[in-house]
Amino acid sequence: MPTISESPEQQTYVPNHKTRARKIRAVMAAGAVLGVGALITLAAWTDNQFAEGLFTTGSYNVISSEDGGTYSDHSSAEDSATLEMQAGNTTPGEQFAAGFWLRTDAATTVDGVITGIDVASSSGNVEEYTYSVVHLSDPEADCTVQSTGAQIASGESLGDINFVEFSDVSLHHGGDDSRGAPVQLCFQVEASEELSQGGSASVVWEVQTESTD
């Protein structure tokens, strides 16, 4: 049978499915590459810096002495210093006095101040004695019953305390790993004219201090 030829105008193009699939994969691949390229474009470099703060605490400690020469840390009533009043054979109306020195130790890095005096404990015939505590401006002066200075405490008996507000009794730190300058308190005690025979009394005073700016 003779073959009927078709003109080019009559020919219809039927796309090849394999060719179409390759083109789609190519477009998808191109899209994937473009997507990765977009992520790289949006990325940024980071470079962080850090700062450290270092904080150390200071030190504050007061030591004391009953003779102005040998200092210890009398930080409890059980370890209190013994004032040298020589009051072992007291008679009516007799007076006694003894110094008590305070200073900051070598490790202290801040100044301090005396904030009060209190009676930590007392016993015996405490009502038969009166006392006062004065601050001697010269730490090397002798503490006697005639010593004068700024009175910072007193008591109508050894068991009582009347703390007197005062301007300032400072405890300066020494600096350069040395002790601070000493401060002397003079304790003055007087026995009553009605002192009982064969009696005794005792008292422990607490000198209170705190650090200052």
PyMOL commands that place a pseudoatom at each C-alpha (Angstrom):
pseudoatom trace, name=CA, resn=MET, resi=1, chain=A, elem=C, hetatm=0, pos=[0.000, 0.000, 0.000]
pseudoatom trace, name=CA, resn=PRO, resi=2, chain=A, elem=C, hetatm=0, pos=[1.376, 3.377, -0.896]
pseudoatom trace, name=CA, resn=THR, resi=3, chain=A, elem=C, hetatm=0, pos=[2.505, 5.613, 1.994]
pseudoatom trace, name=CA, resn=ILE, resi=4, chain=A, elem=C, hetatm=0, pos=[0.743, 8.883, 2.409]
pseudoatom trace, name=CA, resn=SER, resi=5, chain=A, elem=C, hetatm=0, pos=[3.216, 11.667, 3.181]
pseudoatom trace, name=CA, resn=GLU, resi=6, chain=A, elem=C, hetatm=0, pos=[2.201, 14.474, 5.538]
pseudoatom trace, name=CA, resn=SER, resi=7, chain=A, elem=C, hetatm=0, pos=[3.293, 18.004, 5.105]
pseudoatom trace, name=CA, resn=PRO, resi=8, chain=A, elem=C, hetatm=0, pos=[5.327, 19.705, 7.799]
pseudoatom trace, name=CA, resn=GLU, resi=9, chain=A, elem=C, hetatm=0, pos=[2.268, 21.745, 8.760]
pseudoatom trace, name=CA, resn=GLN, resi=10, chain=A, elem=C, hetatm=0, pos=[0.375, 18.548, 9.409]
pseudoatom trace, name=CA, resn=GLN, resi=11, chain=A, elem=C, hetatm=0, pos=[3.022, 16.976, 11.615]
pseudoatom trace, name=CA, resn=THR, resi=12, chain=A, elem=C, hetatm=0, pos=[2.346, 17.063, 15.420]
pseudoatom trace, name=CA, resn=TYR, resi=13, chain=A, elem=C, hetatm=0, pos=[5.287, 17.088, 17.926]
pseudoatom trace, name=CA, resn=VAL, resi=14, chain=A, elem=C, hetatm=0, pos=[4.963, 14.580, 20.683]
pseudoatom trace, name=CA, resn=PRO, resi=15, chain=A, elem=C, hetatm=0, pos=[7.497, 15.299, 23.476]
pseudoatom trace, name=CA, resn=ASN, resi=16, chain=A, elem=C, hetatm=0, pos=[9.718, 12.506, 24.695]
pseudoatom trace, name=CA, resn=HIS, resi=17, chain=A, elem=C, hetatm=0, pos=[8.980, 11.693, 28.348]
pseudoatom trace, name=CA, resn=LYS, resi=18, chain=A, elem=C, hetatm=0, pos=[12.593, 10.855, 29.136]
pseudoatom trace, name=CA, resn=THR, resi=19, chain=A, elem=C, hetatm=0, pos=[13.769, 14.217, 27.836]
pseudoatom trace, name=CA, resn=ARG, resi=20, chain=A, elem=C, hetatm=0, pos=[11.161, 15.999, 29.944]
pseudoatom trace, name=CA, resn=ALA, resi=21, chain=A, elem=C, hetatm=0, pos=[12.228, 14.169, 33.117]
pseudoatom trace, name=CA, resn=ARG, resi=22, chain=A, elem=C, hetatm=0, pos=[15.857, 15.122, 32.577]
pseudoatom trace, name=CA, resn=LYS, resi=23, chain=A, elem=C, hetatm=0, pos=[14.894, 18.759, 32.238]
pseudoatom trace, name=CA, resn=ILE, resi=24, chain=A, elem=C, hetatm=0, pos=[12.866, 18.638, 35.461]
pseudoatom trace, name=CA, resn=ARG, resi=25, chain=A, elem=C, hetatm=0, pos=[15.758, 17.055, 37.344]
pseudoatom trace, name=CA, resn=ALA, resi=26, chain=A, elem=C, hetatm=0, pos=[18.084, 19.696, 35.963]
pseudoatom trace, name=CA, resn=VAL, resi=27, chain=A, elem=C, hetatm=0, pos=[15.803, 22.461, 37.201]
pseudoatom trace, name=CA, resn=MET, resi=28, chain=A, elem=C, hetatm=0, pos=[15.495, 20.828, 40.606]
pseudoatom trace, name=CA, resn=ALA, resi=29, chain=A, elem=C, hetatm=0, pos=[19.241, 20.448, 40.828]
pseudoatom trace, name=CA, resn=ALA, resi=30, chain=A, elem=C, hetatm=0, pos=[19.687, 24.073, 39.894]
pseudoatom trace, name=CA, resn=GLY, resi=31, chain=A, elem=C, hetatm=0, pos=[17.185, 25.031, 42.556]
pseudoatom trace, name=CA, resn=ALA, resi=32, chain=A, elem=C, hetatm=0, pos=[19.088, 23.035, 45.163]
pseudoatom trace, name=CA, resn=VAL, resi=33, chain=A, elem=C, hetatm=0, pos=[22.323, 24.739, 44.260]
pseudoatom trace, name=CA, resn=LEU, resi=34, chain=A, elem=C, hetatm=0, pos=[20.653, 28.124, 44.439]
pseudoatom trace, name=CA, resn=GLY, resi=35, chain=A, elem=C, hetatm=0, pos=[19.256, 27.242, 47.877]
pseudoatom trace, name=CA, resn=VAL, resi=36, chain=A, elem=C, hetatm=0, pos=[22.683, 26.374, 49.235]
pseudoatom trace, name=CA, resn=GLY, resi=37, chain=A, elem=C, hetatm=0, pos=[24.096, 29.515, 47.752]
pseudoatom trace, name=CA, resn=ALA, resi=38, chain=A, elem=C, hetatm=0, pos=[21.458, 31.584, 49.562]
pseudoatom trace, name=CA, resn=LEU, resi=39, chain=A, elem=C, hetatm=0, pos=[22.360, 30.040, 52.931]
pseudoatom trace, name=CA, resn=ILE, resi=40, chain=A, elem=C, hetatm=0, pos=[26.054, 30.818, 52.466]
pseudoatom trace, name=CA, resn=THR, resi=41, chain=A, elem=C, hetatm=0, pos=[25.224, 34.394, 51.571]
pseudoatom trace, name=CA, resn=LEU, resi=42, chain=A, elem=C, hetatm=0, pos=[23.253, 34.885, 54.828]
pseudoatom trace, name=CA, resn=ALA, resi=43, chain=A, elem=C, hetatm=0, pos=[25.925, 33.363, 57.134]
pseudoatom trace, name=CA, resn=ALA, resi=44, chain=A, elem=C, hetatm=0, pos=[28.012, 35.727, 59.396]
pseudoatom trace, name=CA, resn=TRP, resi=45, chain=A, elem=C, hetatm=0, pos=[31.296, 35.409, 61.244]
pseudoatom trace, name=CA, resn=THR, resi=46, chain=A, elem=C, hetatm=0, pos=[31.271, 35.756, 65.056]
pseudoatom trace, name=CA, resn=ASP, resi=47, chain=A, elem=C, hetatm=0, pos=[34.070, 36.861, 67.367]
pseudoatom trace, name=CA, resn=ASN, resi=48, chain=A, elem=C, hetatm=0, pos=[33.174, 37.192, 71.067]
pseudoatom trace, name=CA, resn=GLN, resi=49, chain=A, elem=C, hetatm=0, pos=[35.231, 38.903, 73.761]
pseudoatom trace, name=CA, resn=PHE, resi=50, chain=A, elem=C, hetatm=0, pos=[35.185, 38.110, 77.498]
pseudoatom trace, name=CA, resn=ALA, resi=51, chain=A, elem=C, hetatm=0, pos=[35.985, 40.154, 80.623]
pseudoatom trace, name=CA, resn=GLU, resi=52, chain=A, elem=C, hetatm=0, pos=[36.681, 38.716, 84.077]
pseudoatom trace, name=CA, resn=GLY, resi=53, chain=A, elem=C, hetatm=0, pos=[36.162, 40.512, 87.398]
pseudoatom trace, name=CA, resn=LEU, resi=54, chain=A, elem=C, hetatm=0, pos=[38.272, 39.442, 90.376]
pseudoatom trace, name=CA, resn=PHE, resi=55, chain=A, elem=C, hetatm=0, pos=[37.128, 40.239, 93.933]
pseudoatom trace, name=CA, resn=THR, resi=56, chain=A, elem=C, hetatm=0, pos=[39.030, 39.626, 97.160]
pseudoatom trace, name=CA, resn=THR, resi=57, chain=A, elem=C, hetatm=0, pos=[37.888, 40.431, 100.686]
pseudoatom trace, name=CA, resn=GLY, resi=58, chain=A, elem=C, hetatm=0, pos=[39.806, 42.463, 103.178]
pseudoatom trace, name=CA, resn=SER, resi=59, chain=A, elem=C, hetatm=0, pos=[40.661, 41.405, 106.720]
pseudoatom trace, name=CA, resn=TYR, resi=60, chain=A, elem=C, hetatm=0, pos=[39.729, 42.869, 110.089]
pseudoatom trace, name=CA, resn=ASN, resi=61, chain=A, elem=C, hetatm=0, pos=[40.939, 41.540, 113.433]
pseudoatom trace, name=CA, resn=VAL, resi=62, chain=A, elem=C, hetatm=0, pos=[41.681, 43.277, 116.719]
pseudoatom trace, name=CA, resn=ILE, resi=63, chain=A, elem=C, hetatm=0, pos=[44.157, 42.007, 119.294]
pseudoatom trace, name=CA, resn=SER, resi=64, chain=A, elem=C, hetatm=0, pos=[44.534, 43.198, 122.877]
pseudoatom trace, name=CA, resn=SER, resi=65, chain=A, elem=C, hetatm=0, pos=[46.983, 43.384, 125.745]
pseudoatom trace, name=CA, resn=GLU, resi=66, chain=A, elem=C, hetatm=0, pos=[46.862, 43.859, 129.507]
pseudoatom trace, name=CA, resn=ASP, resi=67, chain=A, elem=C, hetatm=0, pos=[50.411, 45.216, 129.714]
pseudoatom trace, name=CA, resn=GLY, resi=68, chain=A, elem=C, hetatm=0, pos=[50.828, 47.164, 126.460]
pseudoatom trace, name=CA, resn=GLY, resi=69, chain=A, elem=C, hetatm=0, pos=[53.572, 44.854, 125.253]
pseudoatom trace, name=CA, resn=THR, resi=70, chain=A, elem=C, hetatm=0, pos=[52.297, 41.348, 124.638]
pseudoatom trace, name=CA, resn=TYR, resi=71, chain=A, elem=C, hetatm=0, pos=[49.213, 41.113, 122.416]
pseudoatom trace, name=CA, resn=SER, resi=72, chain=A, elem=C, hetatm=0, pos=[46.890, 38.156, 121.929]
pseudoatom trace, name=CA, resn=ASP, resi=73, chain=A, elem=C, hetatm=0, pos=[43.501, 37.509, 120.406]
pseudoatom trace, name=CA, resn=HIS, resi=74, chain=A, elem=C, hetatm=0, pos=[41.253, 37.581, 123.491]
pseudoatom trace, name=CA, resn=SER, resi=75, chain=A, elem=C, hetatm=0, pos=[38.129, 36.931, 121.446]
pseudoatom trace, name=CA, resn=SER, resi=76, chain=A, elem=C, hetatm=0, pos=[35.953, 35.166, 124.025]
pseudoatom trace, name=CA, resn=ALA, resi=77, chain=A, elem=C, hetatm=0, pos=[34.992, 35.481, 127.681]
pseudoatom trace, name=CA, resn=GLU, resi=78, chain=A, elem=C, hetatm=0, pos=[36.764, 32.195, 128.379]
pseudoatom trace, name=CA, resn=ASP, resi=79, chain=A, elem=C, hetatm=0, pos=[39.994, 33.613, 126.926]
pseudoatom trace, name=CA, resn=SER, resi=80, chain=A, elem=C, hetatm=0, pos=[39.720, 37.132, 128.324]
pseudoatom trace, name=CA, resn=ALA, resi=81, chain=A, elem=C, hetatm=0, pos=[42.731, 39.193, 129.333]
pseudoatom trace, name=CA, resn=THR, resi=82, chain=A, elem=C, hetatm=0, pos=[43.256, 39.681, 133.075]
pseudoatom trace, name=CA, resn=LEU, resi=83, chain=A, elem=C, hetatm=0, pos=[43.580, 43.326, 134.055]
pseudoatom trace, name=CA, resn=GLU, resi=84, chain=A, elem=C, hetatm=0, pos=[46.482, 43.940, 136.393]
pseudoatom trace, name=CA, resn=MET, resi=85, chain=A, elem=C, hetatm=0, pos=[44.643, 45.807, 139.163]
pseudoatom trace, name=CA, resn=GLN, resi=86, chain=A, elem=C, hetatm=0, pos=[46.413, 44.191, 142.118]
pseudoatom trace, name=CA, resn=ALA, resi=87, chain=A, elem=C, hetatm=0, pos=[43.081, 43.982, 143.932]
pseudoatom trace, name=CA, resn=GLY, resi=88, chain=A, elem=C, hetatm=0, pos=[43.773, 40.885, 146.005]
pseudoatom trace, name=CA, resn=ASN, resi=89, chain=A, elem=C, hetatm=0, pos=[43.438, 42.527, 149.436]
pseudoatom trace, name=CA, resn=THR, resi=90, chain=A, elem=C, hetatm=0, pos=[40.822, 45.180, 148.923]
pseudoatom trace, name=CA, resn=THR, resi=91, chain=A, elem=C, hetatm=0, pos=[39.805, 47.537, 151.720]
pseudoatom trace, name=CA, resn=PRO, resi=92, chain=A, elem=C, hetatm=0, pos=[36.791, 49.905, 151.878]
pseudoatom trace, name=CA, resn=GLY, resi=93, chain=A, elem=C, hetatm=0, pos=[37.122, 52.927, 149.606]
pseudoatom trace, name=CA, resn=GLU, resi=94, chain=A, elem=C, hetatm=0, pos=[40.251, 51.619, 147.878]
pseudoatom trace, name=CA, resn=GLN, resi=95, chain=A, elem=C, hetatm=0, pos=[40.755, 52.489, 144.220]
pseudoatom trace, name=CA, resn=PHE, resi=96, chain=A, elem=C, hetatm=0, pos=[42.330, 50.485, 141.431]
pseudoatom trace, name=CA, resn=ALA, resi=97, chain=A, elem=C, hetatm=0, pos=[43.210, 51.139, 137.806]
pseudoatom trace, name=CA, resn=ALA, resi=98, chain=A, elem=C, hetatm=0, pos=[44.541, 49.111, 134.914]
pseudoatom trace, name=CA, resn=GLY, resi=99, chain=A, elem=C, hetatm=0, pos=[45.109, 49.743, 131.241]
pseudoatom trace, name=CA, resn=PHE, resi=100, chain=A, elem=C, hetatm=0, pos=[43.766, 47.686, 128.388]
pseudoatom trace, name=CA, resn=TRP, resi=101, chain=A, elem=C, hetatm=0, pos=[45.290, 48.143, 124.944]
pseudoatom trace, name=CA, resn=LEU, resi=102, chain=A, elem=C, hetatm=0, pos=[43.742, 47.322, 121.586]
pseudoatom trace, name=CA, resn=ARG, resi=103, chain=A, elem=C, hetatm=0, pos=[45.155, 47.418, 118.065]
pseudoatom trace, name=CA, resn=THR, resi=104, chain=A, elem=C, hetatm=0, pos=[44.563, 45.802, 114.674]
pseudoatom trace, name=CA, resn=ASP, resi=105, chain=A, elem=C, hetatm=0, pos=[46.758, 42.855, 113.756]
pseudoatom trace, name=CA, resn=ALA, resi=106, chain=A, elem=C, hetatm=0, pos=[49.228, 42.743, 110.878]
pseudoatom trace, name=CA, resn=ALA, resi=107, chain=A, elem=C, hetatm=0, pos=[46.772, 41.069, 108.487]
pseudoatom trace, name=CA, resn=THR, resi=108, chain=A, elem=C, hetatm=0, pos=[44.105, 43.759, 108.904]
pseudoatom trace, name=CA, resn=THR, resi=109, chain=A, elem=C, hetatm=0, pos=[43.520, 45.885, 105.804]
pseudoatom trace, name=CA, resn=VAL, resi=110, chain=A, elem=C, hetatm=0, pos=[40.763, 48.240, 107.012]
pseudoatom trace, name=CA, resn=ASP, resi=111, chain=A, elem=C, hetatm=0, pos=[40.281, 50.666, 109.884]
pseudoatom trace, name=CA, resn=GLY, resi=112, chain=A, elem=C, hetatm=0, pos=[37.989, 50.024, 112.826]
pseudoatom trace, name=CA, resn=VAL, resi=113, chain=A, elem=C, hetatm=0, pos=[36.258, 51.880, 115.624]
pseudoatom trace, name=CA, resn=ILE, resi=114, chain=A, elem=C, hetatm=0, pos=[35.168, 51.059, 119.173]
pseudoatom trace, name=CA, resn=THR, resi=115, chain=A, elem=C, hetatm=0, pos=[31.377, 50.904, 119.131]
pseudoatom trace, name=CA, resn=GLY, resi=116, chain=A, elem=C, hetatm=0, pos=[30.593, 49.973, 122.724]
pseudoatom trace, name=CA, resn=ILE, resi=117, chain=A, elem=C, hetatm=0, pos=[31.492, 48.290, 125.987]
pseudoatom trace, name=CA, resn=ASP, resi=118, chain=A, elem=C, hetatm=0, pos=[29.284, 45.694, 127.642]
pseudoatom trace, name=CA, resn=VAL, resi=119, chain=A, elem=C, hetatm=0, pos=[29.371, 43.459, 130.710]
pseudoatom trace, name=CA, resn=ALA, resi=120, chain=A, elem=C, hetatm=0, pos=[29.709, 39.910, 129.441]
pseudoatom trace, name=CA, resn=SER, resi=121, chain=A, elem=C, hetatm=0, pos=[29.423, 38.344, 132.896]
pseudoatom trace, name=CA, resn=SER, resi=122, chain=A, elem=C, hetatm=0, pos=[29.763, 39.241, 136.569]
pseudoatom trace, name=CA, resn=SER, resi=123, chain=A, elem=C, hetatm=0, pos=[29.528, 37.438, 139.887]
pseudoatom trace, name=CA, resn=GLY, resi=124, chain=A, elem=C, hetatm=0, pos=[29.992, 37.936, 143.617]
pseudoatom trace, name=CA, resn=ASN, resi=125, chain=A, elem=C, hetatm=0, pos=[29.604, 41.220, 145.478]
pseudoatom trace, name=CA, resn=VAL, resi=126, chain=A, elem=C, hetatm=0, pos=[29.516, 43.308, 142.315]
pseudoatom trace, name=CA, resn=GLU, resi=127, chain=A, elem=C, hetatm=0, pos=[27.273, 45.942, 143.907]
pseudoatom trace, name=CA, resn=GLU, resi=128, chain=A, elem=C, hetatm=0, pos=[30.114, 46.924, 146.251]
pseudoatom trace, name=CA, resn=TYR, resi=129, chain=A, elem=C, hetatm=0, pos=[32.204, 48.402, 143.446]
pseudoatom trace, name=CA, resn=THR, resi=130, chain=A, elem=C, hetatm=0, pos=[31.815, 51.260, 140.987]
pseudoatom trace, name=CA, resn=TYR, resi=131, chain=A, elem=C, hetatm=0, pos=[33.919, 51.851, 137.900]
pseudoatom trace, name=CA, resn=SER, resi=132, chain=A, elem=C, hetatm=0, pos=[34.567, 54.008, 134.852]
pseudoatom trace, name=CA, resn=VAL, resi=133, chain=A, elem=C, hetatm=0, pos=[36.411, 53.514, 131.575]
pseudoatom trace, name=CA, resn=VAL, resi=134, chain=A, elem=C, hetatm=0, pos=[38.294, 56.381, 129.956]
pseudoatom trace, name=CA, resn=HIS, resi=135, chain=A, elem=C, hetatm=0, pos=[40.176, 56.616, 126.691]
pseudoatom trace, name=CA, resn=LEU, resi=136, chain=A, elem=C, hetatm=0, pos=[43.732, 57.874, 127.153]
pseudoatom trace, name=CA, resn=SER, resi=137, chain=A, elem=C, hetatm=0, pos=[44.892, 59.953, 124.209]
pseudoatom trace, name=CA, resn=ASP, resi=138, chain=A, elem=C, hetatm=0, pos=[48.462, 58.804, 124.822]
pseudoatom trace, name=CA, resn=PRO, resi=139, chain=A, elem=C, hetatm=0, pos=[48.674, 55.006, 124.548]
pseudoatom trace, name=CA, resn=GLU, resi=140, chain=A, elem=C, hetatm=0, pos=[51.988, 55.057, 126.436]
pseudoatom trace, name=CA, resn=ALA, resi=141, chain=A, elem=C, hetatm=0, pos=[50.638, 57.000, 129.413]
pseudoatom trace, name=CA, resn=ASP, resi=142, chain=A, elem=C, hetatm=0, pos=[50.271, 55.306, 132.794]
pseudoatom trace, name=CA, resn=CYS, resi=143, chain=A, elem=C, hetatm=0, pos=[46.737, 54.309, 133.665]
pseudoatom trace, name=CA, resn=THR, resi=144, chain=A, elem=C, hetatm=0, pos=[46.071, 55.451, 137.234]
pseudoatom trace, name=CA, resn=VAL, resi=145, chain=A, elem=C, hetatm=0, pos=[43.045, 56.357, 139.327]
pseudoatom trace, name=CA, resn=GLN, resi=146, chain=A, elem=C, hetatm=0, pos=[43.863, 59.997, 138.570]
pseudoatom trace, name=CA, resn=SER, resi=147, chain=A, elem=C, hetatm=0, pos=[44.068, 59.514, 134.788]
pseudoatom trace, name=CA, resn=THR, resi=148, chain=A, elem=C, hetatm=0, pos=[41.733, 61.715, 132.790]
pseudoatom trace, name=CA, resn=GLY, resi=149, chain=A, elem=C, hetatm=0, pos=[40.400, 61.291, 129.315]
pseudoatom trace, name=CA, resn=ALA, resi=150, chain=A, elem=C, hetatm=0, pos=[37.211, 60.828, 127.371]
pseudoatom trace, name=CA, resn=GLN, resi=151, chain=A, elem=C, hetatm=0, pos=[34.911, 58.686, 129.511]
pseudoatom trace, name=CA, resn=ILE, resi=152, chain=A, elem=C, hetatm=0, pos=[33.246, 56.044, 127.394]
pseudoatom trace, name=CA, resn=ALA, resi=153, chain=A, elem=C, hetatm=0, pos=[31.593, 53.839, 130.035]
pseudoatom trace, name=CA, resn=SER, resi=154, chain=A, elem=C, hetatm=0, pos=[30.767, 53.651, 133.719]
pseudoatom trace, name=CA, resn=GLY, resi=155, chain=A, elem=C, hetatm=0, pos=[28.813, 51.516, 136.178]
pseudoatom trace, name=CA, resn=GLU, resi=156, chain=A, elem=C, hetatm=0, pos=[27.231, 51.937, 139.600]
pseudoatom trace, name=CA, resn=SER, resi=157, chain=A, elem=C, hetatm=0, pos=[28.219, 48.333, 140.156]
pseudoatom trace, name=CA, resn=LEU, resi=158, chain=A, elem=C, hetatm=0, pos=[30.456, 45.866, 138.338]
pseudoatom trace, name=CA, resn=GLY, resi=159, chain=A, elem=C, hetatm=0, pos=[27.349, 44.241, 136.893]
pseudoatom trace, name=CA, resn=ASP, resi=160, chain=A, elem=C, hetatm=0, pos=[25.999, 47.476, 135.384]
pseudoatom trace, name=CA, resn=ILE, resi=161, chain=A, elem=C, hetatm=0, pos=[27.116, 49.384, 132.315]
pseudoatom trace, name=CA, resn=ASN, resi=162, chain=A, elem=C, hetatm=0, pos=[26.376, 52.881, 131.164]
pseudoatom trace, name=CA, resn=PHE, resi=163, chain=A, elem=C, hetatm=0, pos=[27.941, 53.289, 127.748]
pseudoatom trace, name=CA, resn=VAL, resi=164, chain=A, elem=C, hetatm=0, pos=[28.649, 56.904, 126.938]
pseudoatom trace, name=CA, resn=GLU, resi=165, chain=A, elem=C, hetatm=0, pos=[28.279, 58.007, 123.338]
pseudoatom trace, name=CA, resn=PHE, resi=166, chain=A, elem=C, hetatm=0, pos=[31.590, 59.429, 122.215]
pseudoatom trace, name=CA, resn=SER, resi=167, chain=A, elem=C, hetatm=0, pos=[32.885, 60.961, 119.019]
pseudoatom trace, name=CA, resn=ASP, resi=168, chain=A, elem=C, hetatm=0, pos=[35.433, 58.415, 117.912]
pseudoatom trace, name=CA, resn=VAL, resi=169, chain=A, elem=C, hetatm=0, pos=[38.002, 55.941, 119.182]
pseudoatom trace, name=CA, resn=SER, resi=170, chain=A, elem=C, hetatm=0, pos=[39.546, 54.643, 115.992]
pseudoatom trace, name=CA, resn=LEU, resi=171, chain=A, elem=C, hetatm=0, pos=[41.638, 51.546, 115.421]
pseudoatom trace, name=CA, resn=HIS, resi=172, chain=A, elem=C, hetatm=0, pos=[43.745, 52.212, 112.342]
pseudoatom trace, name=CA, resn=HIS, resi=173, chain=A, elem=C, hetatm=0, pos=[45.271, 49.410, 110.318]
pseudoatom trace, name=CA, resn=GLY, resi=174, chain=A, elem=C, hetatm=0, pos=[49.029, 49.458, 110.018]
pseudoatom trace, name=CA, resn=GLY, resi=175, chain=A, elem=C, hetatm=0, pos=[49.459, 48.765, 106.304]
pseudoatom trace, name=CA, resn=ASP, resi=176, chain=A, elem=C, hetatm=0, pos=[52.435, 46.950, 104.788]
pseudoatom trace, name=CA, resn=ASP, resi=177, chain=A, elem=C, hetatm=0, pos=[51.682, 43.856, 106.903]
pseudoatom trace, name=CA, resn=SER, resi=178, chain=A, elem=C, hetatm=0, pos=[52.237, 45.678, 110.176]
pseudoatom trace, name=CA, resn=ARG, resi=179, chain=A, elem=C, hetatm=0, pos=[50.080, 46.153, 113.247]
pseudoatom trace, name=CA, resn=GLY, resi=180, chain=A, elem=C, hetatm=0, pos=[48.017, 49.269, 113.752]
pseudoatom trace, name=CA, resn=ALA, resi=181, chain=A, elem=C, hetatm=0, pos=[48.733, 51.927, 116.367]
pseudoatom trace, name=CA, resn=PRO, resi=182, chain=A, elem=C, hetatm=0, pos=[47.602, 50.893, 119.879]
pseudoatom trace, name=CA, resn=VAL, resi=183, chain=A, elem=C, hetatm=0, pos=[44.674, 52.464, 121.703]
pseudoatom trace, name=CA, resn=GLN, resi=184, chain=A, elem=C, hetatm=0, pos=[44.590, 52.419, 125.526]
pseudoatom trace, name=CA, resn=LEU, resi=185, chain=A, elem=C, hetatm=0, pos=[41.483, 52.223, 127.672]
pseudoatom trace, name=CA, resn=CYS, resi=186, chain=A, elem=C, hetatm=0, pos=[41.915, 52.876, 131.381]
pseudoatom trace, name=CA, resn=PHE, resi=187, chain=A, elem=C, hetatm=0, pos=[39.603, 50.911, 133.701]
pseudoatom trace, name=CA, resn=GLN, resi=188, chain=A, elem=C, hetatm=0, pos=[39.200, 52.639, 137.075]
pseudoatom trace, name=CA, resn=VAL, resi=189, chain=A, elem=C, hetatm=0, pos=[37.452, 50.798, 139.931]
pseudoatom trace, name=CA, resn=GLU, resi=190, chain=A, elem=C, hetatm=0, pos=[36.572, 51.954, 143.429]
pseudoatom trace, name=CA, resn=ALA, resi=191, chain=A, elem=C, hetatm=0, pos=[35.482, 49.761, 146.340]
pseudoatom trace, name=CA, resn=SER, resi=192, chain=A, elem=C, hetatm=0, pos=[32.511, 50.846, 148.437]
pseudoatom trace, name=CA, resn=GLU, resi=193, chain=A, elem=C, hetatm=0, pos=[32.973, 52.212, 151.962]
pseudoatom trace, name=CA, resn=GLU, resi=194, chain=A, elem=C, hetatm=0, pos=[30.598, 49.430, 153.030]
pseudoatom trace, name=CA, resn=LEU, resi=195, chain=A, elem=C, hetatm=0, pos=[32.742, 46.702, 151.560]
pseudoatom trace, name=CA, resn=SER, resi=196, chain=A, elem=C, hetatm=0, pos=[31.998, 43.304, 153.086]
pseudoatom trace, name=CA, resn=GLN, resi=197, chain=A, elem=C, hetatm=0, pos=[34.805, 41.344, 154.712]
pseudoatom trace, name=CA, resn=GLY, resi=198, chain=A, elem=C, hetatm=0, pos=[35.851, 38.105, 153.093]
pseudoatom trace, name=CA, resn=GLY, resi=199, chain=A, elem=C, hetatm=0, pos=[33.836, 38.765, 149.948]
pseudoatom trace, name=CA, resn=SER, resi=200, chain=A, elem=C, hetatm=0, pos=[34.856, 38.749, 146.304]
pseudoatom trace, name=CA, resn=ALA, resi=201, chain=A, elem=C, hetatm=0, pos=[33.603, 39.932, 142.950]
pseudoatom trace, name=CA, resn=SER, resi=202, chain=A, elem=C, hetatm=0, pos=[34.523, 39.450, 139.321]
pseudoatom trace, name=CA, resn=VAL, resi=203, chain=A, elem=C, hetatm=0, pos=[33.505, 40.945, 136.018]
pseudoatom trace, name=CA, resn=VAL, resi=204, chain=A, elem=C, hetatm=0, pos=[34.291, 40.356, 132.346]
pseudoatom trace, name=CA, resn=TRP, resi=205, chain=A, elem=C, hetatm=0, pos=[33.957, 43.389, 130.106]
pseudoatom trace, name=CA, resn=GLU, resi=206, chain=A, elem=C, hetatm=0, pos=[33.461, 43.103, 126.356]
pseudoatom trace, name=CA, resn=VAL, resi=207, chain=A, elem=C, hetatm=0, pos=[34.932, 45.876, 124.230]
pseudoatom trace, name=CA, resn=GLN, resi=208, chain=A, elem=C, hetatm=0, pos=[33.027, 45.932, 120.961]
pseudoatom trace, name=CA, resn=THR, resi=209, chain=A, elem=C, hetatm=0, pos=[34.581, 47.128, 117.694]
pseudoatom trace, name=CA, resn=GLU, resi=210, chain=A, elem=C, hetatm=0, pos=[33.676, 47.055, 114.021]
pseudoatom trace, name=CA, resn=SER, resi=211, chain=A, elem=C, hetatm=0, pos=[35.393, 47.832, 110.755]
pseudoatom trace, name=CA, resn=THR, resi=212, chain=A, elem=C, hetatm=0, pos=[34.794, 51.110, 108.945]
pseudoatom trace, name=CA, resn=ASP, resi=213, chain=A, elem=C, hetatm=0, pos=[34.930, 52.072, 105.276]
for i in range(1, 213): cmd.bond("trace and resi %d" % i, "trace and resi %d" % (i + 1))
show_as sticks, trace
zoom trace
